[in-house]
Amino acid sequence: MFNTLQNPFALIGRWLLAALFLPAGIAKMTGFAGTVGYIASVGLPAPTLGAVIALIVEVLGGLSLVLGFGTRVAAVVLAIFTLVASFFFHPYWNVEAAQQLIPFLLFYKNIAVVGGLLILAAFGPGAWSLDAKRAN
């Protein structure tokens, strides 16, 4: 049964992962000043450059997952981006114990997303992708 579902699951999985990144990138575009301010608030250098990089990674990476084009590279880039961002933007260990729950959940949600992206990088986007069409 699971063999027959492999390609639809791969497609749906790619779309669900993209649902995290594509809207976030678009939001950075429409609220660029706020994004720059948020990056600056955690003390990262060059917040404008960081916002541009985040916007590009999320939009292009999200589109790549939707289309299944350059999927493995996009999944690795998004995994690295997500892992690094998690340490800067969800450092639950720096928050009072009573306030740790939400940052803790967000941090480990991101770690799980990194895991999904690495699986996608390892096994590919499935037959219902532009990558598969190009390989034929």
C-alpha positions as CSV (number, residue, x, y, z in Angstrom):
1,M,0.0,0.0,0.0
2,F,2.7,2.5,0.9
3,N,4.5,2.0,-2.4
4,T,1.5,3.2,-4.3
5,L,1.3,6.2,-2.0
6,Q,5.0,7.2,-2.2
7,N,4.6,9.8,-4.9
8,P,1.4,11.5,-3.6
9,F,2.9,11.5,-0.1
10,A,6.2,13.0,-1.5
11,L,4.2,15.7,-3.3
12,I,2.0,16.5,-0.3
13,G,5.0,16.5,2.0
14,R,6.9,18.9,-0.2
15,W,3.8,21.2,-0.3
16,L,3.4,21.1,3.5
17,L,7.1,21.9,4.0
18,A,6.8,24.8,1.5
19,A,3.7,26.0,3.4
20,L,6.1,27.0,6.2
21,F,8.7,28.8,4.1
22,L,6.8,30.5,1.2
23,P,4.4,32.5,3.3
24,A,7.2,33.5,5.7
25,G,9.3,34.8,2.8
26,I,6.4,36.7,1.3
27,A,5.7,38.2,4.7
28,K,9.3,39.4,4.9
29,M,8.8,41.1,1.5
30,T,5.6,42.9,2.6
31,G,6.9,43.7,6.1
32,F,10.6,44.2,5.3
33,A,11.3,46.9,7.9
34,G,9.7,44.9,10.6
35,T,11.8,41.9,9.6
36,V,15.0,44.0,9.7
37,G,14.0,45.3,13.2
38,Y,13.3,41.8,14.4
39,I,16.7,40.5,13.2
40,A,18.4,43.5,14.8
41,S,16.6,42.9,18.1
42,V,18.4,39.6,18.6
43,G,21.8,41.3,18.0
44,L,22.7,39.8,14.6
45,P,25.0,41.9,12.4
46,A,23.8,43.4,9.1
47,P,20.1,42.9,9.7
48,T,19.1,44.3,6.3
49,L,21.4,41.8,4.5
50,G,20.1,39.0,6.8
51,A,16.5,39.9,5.9
52,V,17.3,39.8,2.2
53,I,19.0,36.5,2.5
54,A,16.1,35.0,4.6
55,L,13.6,36.3,2.1
56,I,15.4,34.8,-0.9
57,V,16.0,31.5,0.9
58,E,12.4,31.1,2.0
59,V,10.8,32.2,-1.3
60,L,13.1,30.4,-3.7
61,G,13.4,27.4,-1.4
62,G,9.6,27.2,-0.9
63,L,9.0,27.5,-4.7
64,S,11.5,24.8,-5.3
65,L,9.7,22.5,-2.9
66,V,6.3,23.2,-4.5
67,L,7.6,22.5,-8.0
68,G,10.0,19.8,-7.1
69,F,12.8,21.6,-8.9
70,G,16.3,21.6,-7.4
71,T,14.6,19.9,-4.5
72,R,17.6,18.2,-2.8
73,V,19.7,21.3,-2.9
74,A,16.8,23.5,-1.7
75,A,16.1,21.1,1.1
76,V,19.7,21.2,2.4
77,V,19.8,25.0,2.2
78,L,16.5,25.3,4.0
79,A,17.6,22.8,6.6
80,I,20.8,24.7,7.3
81,F,18.8,28.0,7.3
82,T,16.2,26.6,9.7
83,L,18.7,25.1,12.1
84,V,20.7,28.3,12.3
85,A,17.6,30.5,12.7
86,S,16.3,28.3,15.4
87,F,19.3,29.0,17.7
88,F,19.0,32.7,17.2
89,F,15.2,33.2,17.2
90,H,14.0,30.5,19.6
91,P,16.6,30.2,22.3
92,Y,14.3,28.8,25.0
93,W,17.4,28.2,27.2
94,N,17.7,32.0,27.6
95,V,14.2,32.5,28.8
96,E,12.8,32.2,32.4
97,A,11.5,28.7,33.1
98,A,7.9,30.0,33.3
99,Q,8.2,31.5,29.8
100,Q,10.0,28.6,28.1
101,L,7.1,26.6,26.7
102,I,6.4,28.5,23.4
103,P,10.1,29.0,22.5
104,F,10.8,25.4,23.4
105,L,8.0,24.2,21.1
106,L,9.0,26.5,18.3
107,F,12.7,25.4,18.6
108,Y,11.8,21.7,18.5
109,K,9.2,22.2,15.7
110,N,12.0,23.6,13.7
111,I,14.3,20.7,14.5
112,A,11.6,18.4,13.3
113,V,11.3,20.4,10.1
114,V,15.1,20.1,9.6
115,G,14.6,16.4,9.9
116,G,11.9,16.3,7.3
117,L,14.1,18.4,4.9
118,L,17.0,16.1,5.4
119,I,14.8,13.1,4.5
120,L,13.7,15.0,1.4
121,A,17.3,15.7,0.5
122,A,18.2,12.0,1.0
123,F,15.3,10.4,-0.8
124,G,14.4,13.1,-3.3
125,P,11.1,14.7,-4.3
126,G,9.4,11.7,-5.8
127,A,8.2,11.0,-9.4
128,W,5.7,13.9,-9.3
129,S,8.3,16.6,-9.6
130,L,10.1,18.6,-12.2
131,D,13.4,16.9,-11.0
132,A,12.0,13.5,-12.0
133,K,10.8,14.8,-15.3
134,R,14.2,16.3,-16.1
135,A,15.9,13.0,-15.2
136,N,13.9,11.1,-17.8
